[in-house]
């Protein structure tokens, strides 16, 4: 049964979880991850130029995979930035 006390408890828990998942720390972590992927792609691209032609196919697949990861992370970062700009209070959740 949803008593006022239970509703307050749930609202407090929801706000705390939301703040934990959508904050500047998580944004910074994702930005660092994207930067790491960018560096990895750069290194792989430079290395591909020096390798024998028959070895490049597998190597290019790695580059494509890292690029796809970077695109996905970019989408996640955009969503996270939007979500972190939205703040909820316990009253918002209770009503």
Beta strands, then each sheet from edge to edge (+ up, - down):
end
